[in-house]
């Protein structure tokens, strides 16, 4: 990606953002959008973003969460995506985007998970989401190609839920931030200087030391590594997720929601008879930051059998492409960690999104910018995601993780 400097122009910045993918770039853009005039530096170790979760994501958005705040965050995200040009000042270069509303369909094959879907549905409807609960017969009526004999209940929403062009949103966060004077440098943070309850400086791999007023940890799967540089522990680790694009010999006769099988395997519409499927191995350990090795046997051993059983038309498919990505997985509760550290007050977290970061980036960037500018939230209150619950071991479990 263009626009990276080889070194910082200054020795001191008001805000240093560690990580320049969609979370860091959203924060940088929102800072300028909300009127912040200080110096902002974004440090990104890989300016190609080749292995960033932003790049390797399924790029979908949903409101089917179990917590109201996550629903509100995605509702704002959906509005932001579909008003991107207006949000970017009416710039004609910015495309008009829409959400491809094929929706998400959660399937339950037992009463325990059916009750979870019912509880989630109540929260979602109260927040204004368009989620519907479907019996097995109703699922069959809407999707005749689907096997439902083992199912108890389904949960479906096709309003502001489906695919969106996340790469374009990211590109314009990055471009507009740079055009507003935010500096992007291709380098890696290797150390933080902490004194008097503050991060006073950021040490770069190139050898430069940069003084800072505020540090934002938006470093994805490396979030725990960066936090440790300040003596802080957070329960974040990289978890590998596998993805396939398939072509069906006989395409389905209607759009396929992102369908989450009770096995955890999922598949969704792409278009033109092609579909995306994903999942992970039954053993799901932490992996090295740079481990994107594909498990080529997983398709035949697990993913395809579940996909073809649920949708028999997928017994005849061809794999077009396959790749591995990573989640920045929050071991405590699969929810974001945001806000300031209680003892190192100028160290802000944007970590642990556990697979739903792309869709949450507009709201999370805005919230972080509000904290920096105003010392508190002016729109969505993210306090329940703050680090305090991590220190206390108090889980705020998001029960709708894929």
N, C-alpha and C positions, 0 to 999 in steps of 0.2 A: 504494500500500500504506500502511496506517495505521501510526502509531507513530513518525513522523519528527519530530524537533525542528527548529526553524529555526536554532538555534545551540547549541554545546556549553555544558553547565552549568558546566564547570570550565575552568581554564587549563592543566591538566596531567593527563595520563592515563598509566597504566602500559602500556597497549597501544592503539595506533591502527591500525585495519584500514582500508585504502584499498580500497573496493569492498564493497558490501553484498549482492551476489547470492549464489548458493548456496555458493561457496567461502568468502567472507568470513563469511557467516552461520553456516556449519558450524563454522568456527574459533571464532567468538564463543560459540556454544552449547557446544562442547566445552570451552572454557576454564572456563565455569561448571560444567559437568557434572563436570569433573575437580577442581573445588575451588578454582579461582582466584578470589580475593576482591578483587583490585585493580580500579581503574577501567578500563573498556574502552569505547572510542569507535569506532563504525563510520561512515565517511564515504562517502556514496553520492551521486553526481552526478545520478542519475535515479531518484528514488523510485518512479516508475511501472514501472520495469524493462521498459518496452515493447520496447526493442531489445536487451535482455540476452540472451546466449547461453542462460542459464537458461530464459528465456521462449520462445525460438524453437527450442529443441532438439527433436529427434525423441524424446527421453526414453526411450532404450533402454539396456539393460545387457547386457554380454557378458563371457564368459571367454575368448573366442578372440583372445588376444593372443600375441605372439611372445616376450615376456619374462615370467619367472616373477613378478616383482614386480607387474606390471600385472594378472596373473591373480589374485594374492592380494588386491590392492586391490579388484578387482571382486567377489571372493568375499565379502569383508567387506561391501561395498556391498549385495550381494544379501541377506545376512543382516540387515543394518541395516534395509533397506526393509521386509522381511517381519516384523520385530519392532519396528516404529516405535513403537507404543503402549507397549510394554514399555520401550523405550529412553528414552521420554519420561516415565518414571515411572508408567506405568499410567494416565495421564490419559484419562478417558473421552471427552474432546473430540477426542482424536487418533484418526483412523480406523485400522482394520486394513487394511493394504495387502498385495497379492500381486503377483507378477510374472506377466504374461501370457506364458507360455512358448512362444511360437511359434518362438523360436530365431533364430540367424543361419545363413545358408547361403552360404559362399564358394565360388565356381565358378572352376575353372582350365581354360583352353582350350589349354594347352601344358605341356610337361614342366617348364620352369623354374619356373612358379608352382605347379605340382603338387608339386614338391620343397619349395617354401616351405611349402605346406600340410602336407606330411608332417613337416617339421622342427618347425613350430608345434604340430602334433598331439602330438608326443612331449613337448614342454614342457608342454602343457596337461594331458595325461593324467598325467604325473608329478606335477602340482600338484593332481590330483584332479578335474579338469574332466571332463564327460561327452561330450567331442567324439568324433564318429565320422567316419571317412573313407569316402566313397561313390564307387563307380565310376559312370560315366554310366548304366549300366543300373540301378543301385541308386537313383540320383536319379530316374530315370524311373518306377521302381516306386513310390517314395514320393510323387512329384509328377507324376502322369500328364499334367498340362496343360503341362508344361515341355518346351521343345525342348532336346535334349541332344546332338545329332549332332556338335557341335564340341567337346564337353567331354571332358577327360581325368580330372578328379577333382573331388569336392566335399568340403567340410568342414562338418559340421552339429552343433550342440549345442542341445538343447531343455531343458536343466536349468539353472534360474536364469539364463535368457538370453531376453530379449525386452523387451516394454514394461513400464515402471513409471510410477507417477504422480509424476513428479519435481516438479511444481508444488506438490503437497501436502507432500512432504518439505521443500522449500524454505520453504514457508509456516510449517511448524512449527519449523524451525531459527530462523527470524526471530522468530516469536512467543515461543518459549521463551527465547531469548536476551534479548529485551526484558523479559520477565517476571522474569528473573533479574538485572535491573539494567544490562544492556548498553545504552548510549545509541546511537541511530541519528540522524544529522544529515544533512539534505538540503543538501549543499554539495559543492564540488569542491576537491581538493588541487591547488594550482598551484605549490607549491615545497616543498623540504625543506632544512632547515638542517643541515649536517654539520660537526662539529667533533671533533677528537681521535679519529677513527675511529668516531664514533657519529652517528646521526641524533638531533639534540637537539630539533628542532621541526618541526611541520607547518604550512605556511601555506595558508590556505583562500581561495577566491575571494571570500568575503564580507568578507575583510580580517582575520579572526581568526588569531592565531598560537597554536598549541597545543603545549605541551611534551610529550615522549613518552619512555617507557622503551624500548618496542619498536615497530617499524613492520612491518606485514604488507602486502605488495604483492599484493592479490587483485583487481586492476583489469582483468582480462580482456584484451581486445584492446589496451587502453591500458597494458599491463604494461611495455612498453619505454619509453613516455613517462614513466611514474612512476619507473622505475629511473634514467633519464637525469637526473632531478632530483637524484639522489644521486651523479651522475657515473659511473653504472654502465651498461654496454652489455649488452643481452640480445637474441638474435636472434628477436624475436617481432614478427609483423605480422598485421594483419587480412586474412583471405582470405574471399571471399564464397562462400556455399553456398546453393543454390536448392532449394526444396521445393514439392511439389504434393500435394494431396489429390484423388484421383480416384474416381469411381463407375463400376463396371463394369456394362455392360449384362447380362452373364452372369457372376454371381459365381462364384468358384472353389468347388469342392466340399469344400475343407478349408483349414485355416489356412495362410497363406503366411509362411514365415520371412522375416526381413529378408535378402533375396537380393541378394548383391553380384555383379553381372555382371562378366565380365572387362573390360568397357569402363569399369568404375568406377561406372556407374549402379546405383542400388539401389532396391528396392521392398519394401514390407512390408504385412502385414495391419493393418487398423484394426478392421474388423467391419461387419456389415450390408451387405456388398458394396462397401465402400469400402477404399481402400488409400492408402498414402503412398509417394511416389517422390521421389528426390533425386539431386543430382549437381552438377557445376560445368562451366563452359566449358573447352574444351581449352586455351585461354590463361587462366592462373590467376594474375593479378598481385595484389600488395598493393593494398588500396583504402583510401579515407579512412574514418576511424572512424565517420562518420555516413552512409556510403553503403550504403543498403539498397534501392537501386533494383532493381526486378525486371527480369530479361532475359526478356521475354515470348516471344521467338523461340526460346529454348533448348529449350522443350518439344517443338516440332515439328521442330527441326533436329537434336536429339540424344537427348533423354531418351525421348520416346515411341517413336521407331524401335527403340531397343535394348530397351525394356520389351516392346513388342508382338512383336518377333522372338523373345525368350526365352519369352514367355507369350502365345501367339496369341489367347487369350481377351481380352487387353487391346488388341486392335485396335479394339474398340468401347468406349471409355470417355469419360467427361465430366469435365473439370476442374472441381472444386468450389471450390477455393481454391488460392492460390499465394503464396509469400513468399520473401524473401531473408533469410538470417542471416549470421553471421560466425563463423569459427574464430579463436581466438588461436593462430596457427600458428607452431610452433617450427621455424625453418628448418634448424637443425642436425640434429635427429633425431626430430622429432614426438613428443617425450616431455616430461613435466612438468619444470619447474625449481622445486626446492624448497630448503628449508633456508636458513641464513644466508649472507650475503656474507662471504668470508674476511677482508676488511679492515674492512668496516663491519658489525660483528658483530650489531648490533641491527636490521638490515634483513633481513627474511625474505621469500623468494620463494614465490608460489603462482601460477605462470604457465606458459603454453605448452602447454595440455592438448590442443590440436590436434583437438578434436571429441569427446574422451571425458571431459570434466571433470565433467559432471553425475553420471555413474555413480561417479566417483572421489571425489566430495565428502565422503562420510562418513569415509573413511579419511584423506584429505588434511587435513581439518579437525582430526581427532583427532591426527594426527602433528604438525601445527603447534602445537597446544595443548600437546602433550607437550614439544616443544622449549622453549616459553616457560616452562612450569612447572618442568621438570626439567633443562633443558639437554641433553637427549638423548631418544632414542626408547625407549618402554616396550613397544610392540607391534610393528607393522611397521616395519622399518628402511628408511627412505627415503634413506639416504646416497647410493646410486648415482644419485639424481636431483639431487644438490646442484649448486650453481653451479660448483664446481671444474671439472667437465667442459666447461662453457661457456668458461671462461677458457682451458682447454687445447685447445679445439677437438676434444675427444674425444667422438665421437658414441656414444650409446647408442640405437641405432636401434630404434624400434618398427615392425616390418614389417607390422602389421595395421591400418593407418590407412584409414579409409573417406573 
